[in-house]
Each structure stands twice: as C-alpha cells, then as structure tokens.
C-alpha cells in the first residue's frame, strides 16, 4: 500500500511565503530607512491568491537609477506570486 507523500501547503504557509518574498524585493531595492510606509496584503482562499503591495518612498530617498516605488511594488507582487508557484511546484 503506497501513500501519497505530496501534500499541498496550507493557507498560512502560502500567505507567509508570498509576504516574505514581497518584503525581500522591497528591502533589496531600498534601505529600510528610505521606506516611509509599506503594506503587503496577501490572501489565499479557495486556491485563489491575491497580492496587493503599497510602497511609499519619498523622492528624496531615491537615486536616479531607481525604477520608482510603483515598479518595485509590482516586482514585489510578482515575486510573491512566484514564491507561491514554487510552493506548489515542488
């Protein structure tokens, strides 16, 4: 008798992985002291992942190579989704 050793991650694990990935992107692009405010909201219900990232970085805290907080927030949301994909892909 064989058992299926493949189990899907629980909702809390999914949400935590997505949140961690988004925060990693934010703080890989900006020093923590440069970020005035941020919010990462992740929900995972009935197999549907929703990620919303808000980022407030004053212009004086950014250098010229900075793609802007909107782009970083988008990248953070994409990283969150990719982290969840990796959880289910293993």
RAFEN-V929756 format. One record per pair of residues at least 24 apart in sequence whose C-alpha atoms are under 10 Angstrom apart, sorted by the first residue. I is the first residue (numbers start at 0). J is the second residue. If there is no record, write none. Layout:
i: <I/I>
j: <J/J>
This chain:
i: <5/5/6/6/7/7/7/7/8/8/8/9/10/10/10/10/10/10/11/11/12/12/12/13/13/13/13/13/13/13/13/13/13/13/14/14/14/14/14/14/14/14/14/14/14/15/15/15/15/15/16/16/16/16/16/16/16/16/16/17/17/17/17/17/17/17/17/17/17/17/17/17/17/17/17/17/18/18/18/18/18/18/18/18/18/18/18/19/19/19/19/20/20/20/20/20/20/20/20/20/21/21/21/21/21/21/21/21/21/21/21/21/21/21/21/22/22/22/22/22/22/23/23/23/24/24/24/24/24/24/24/24/24/25/25/25/25/25/25/25/25/26/26/27/28/28/28/28/28/28/29/29/29/29/29/29/30/30/31/32/32/33/33/33/33/33/34/34/34/35/37/38/39/39/39/39/40/41/41/41/48/48/48/49/49/49/50/50/50/50/50/51/51/51/52/52>
j: <87/89/87/89/86/87/88/89/83/86/87/43/42/43/44/45/46/48/42/43/43/83/86/41/42/43/48/79/80/82/83/84/86/87/40/41/42/43/44/48/49/50/79/82/83/41/42/79/82/83/41/78/79/80/81/82/83/85/86/41/42/43/48/49/50/75/76/77/78/79/80/81/82/83/84/86/42/50/51/52/75/76/78/79/80/82/83/75/78/79/82/75/76/77/78/79/80/81/82/83/50/51/52/71/72/73/74/75/76/77/78/79/80/81/82/52/72/75/76/78/79/75/78/79/71/72/73/74/75/76/77/78/79/52/54/68/71/72/74/75/76/71/75/71/61/65/66/67/68/71/56/60/61/65/68/71/60/61/56/56/60/57/58/59/60/61/60/61/68/60/72/72/72/75/76/79/76/76/79/80/79/80/83/76/79/80/75/76/77/79/80/75/76/79/76/79>
